[in-house]
Structure formats: C-alpha cells, structure tokens
C-alpha cells in the first residue's frame, strides 16, 4: 500500500504517523511506500518499515499536486491547512492554502485517470457551522460558517463530495472538534488557548485564558484524532452512502469544567498557573463556534473518542509528557 500524507509536519500529521508506526500499517495492511509532504520539512516516523519519501513543498504551487499523485497513492490523508486564526488575519494566504491546495490535489487525482480512484481522507472542522445554534447540533444542521476558515472547509467538503459522486475518488470528510491537548508550541489557531491552559500549567508555565469560564466547546485528544483518520480509511462507500462529511465525537464541557478537570488530575498549584486576560479578537471568533453535537452518524459508523476531560488530560500526560508533569 502507498500512503500519502499532506500537512505531515503538523501536529495531527505527526500523531497519525505515530499511530501508523505503532500499528505497523493501516487497518491491518502493511504500508510499502509512504510519501510525506508539508510546507516545512516533514520527518519520517520511527519504527515504520516502509519506503519513505519526504517532500518540502507548497501544495498550492503549480505542479506539486501532480507530482505527489503521479505514483498513484492508494490512500491520501489530506491534512494541509492554515488554521483559523491565520486564515482570518491573512485572507489571501488562507484561501491559497486551504482552497487552492485542496482543489489542486483533487484535480491532480481526477486528471490521473485510467481508473485511478484513491481513498481520500480530508480533515474538516466544526467551523463549518454557524449560529444561531440549537442546544445540540444534529448531523443535518445547516452549514453557515462565520469565519473564512469555516468557509474554506465548507467549500472543500462540497468539492470532496462532488468528486466522490463523480467517481474520481473515494472520499471521507472528517469534521474535527477542538483537538486538545496539542503538544509543542502554540500555532495560529484561534482555539489554541484550549490546549495552552492545560499544556502550559502541566509544564510549569503560566497560561493566558482569553475567554470566560462559561465558554463551551467539544474536545477530543490528538490520539483520538489520529484514530478518527485511521478509522475513516477503513470505511467503505456502502457504509458511508452519499453523505461523506461526518462530525466527529468528543467531550463537551465549559472552560470552567476544563480547569476543574485539571485541578482533579494535577492539583490546585497547577491550575493556579492560569491567568485570565480577555482578548476581544479571540472572544469574537470563538463566540461564533458551535458547542455540542449529537454525532449520531459518527457513532453508528464506529468513531470513538474520550468520555471525560479528565481522560483527555491523562492522554496528554501519557503521550506527550512521559507520564509526569510539573506539580
């Protein structure tokens, strides 16, 4: 099997590669060739015995997508994107990376022709939704994004579904909720504080909380996100039907409940490292996001996530901190 991962140097890309290495392949099938690409140099995963090709490139640049699919990868994980905060502050860069790059990839697949129909797993976002929101968002709720990033994802979901319908590819759109706790340095995502208020205190550092304690969101761990992608690759067109873009499950809680979970897991001293400093830009973006989801289709199709925020924190400690933290 030949697997291509775009955005492979990003956090979710790295977690996916760790999962593939741990599993020794993808859903029981060995990976003979692995192509990894990103705008910054990707790194080969340790422990995966495959012919690994690393490519540093801008997916939206002419000829790049065609080069990536010329060897006809069987499975493509398309993760490359500029996140929400970056898309909102740089309009042109957001559309170039998120829309032009995706359209270029889909077109390269289509033009390959000769019966080529790869499995394409696309990472979308709950930013596709817009208010006013019901108490719990059903699977068929209207897509009406309130940010440029959300608009990019709606457009790309529509493209994916149409290329799927026309038989050019076998697609699955994985709508991610808030992926928490993200390891490493903060990125340009407006949601970055959700991870920072857990990650930084556990590392012994102060964290800034730019929104109020009553702000609510749905979260899943990076480990769960990698699991979503792997499971999506196992689903058949018959299982999916025509609605191939699916909202993933997670744990719905308020910021206050996140902090309470941190206090339970790590103690009062760790939780006290959070400092409140309101940021109107972040408040405005986050205020337009949905909060709770029914996730009926995802659960019926076998997608699973954590069941409590305490569990999400423990996953971070286990996976990224070696089982210890700064108490």
Secondary structure, DSSP 8 states (H G I E B T S, - for coil): -EEEEETTTSHHHHHHHHHHHHHTSBTTB--SEEEEEESS-----TT--SEEEEEE--TTSTTHHHHHHTT--SEEEE-----HHHHHH-HHHHHIIIIIHHHHHHHHHHHH-TT---EEEEEEEGGGB-SS--SSB-TT--B--SSHHHHHHHHHHHHHHHHHHTTS-EEEEEEE-EE----SS--S-TTHHHHHHHHHHHTT--EEE-S-TT-EEEEE-HHHHHHHHHHHHH--HHHHTT--EEE---EEEEHHHHHHHHHHHH-HHHHTTEEE---HHHHHHHHTS---B--HHHHHTT----SSHHHHHHHHHHHHSTT----
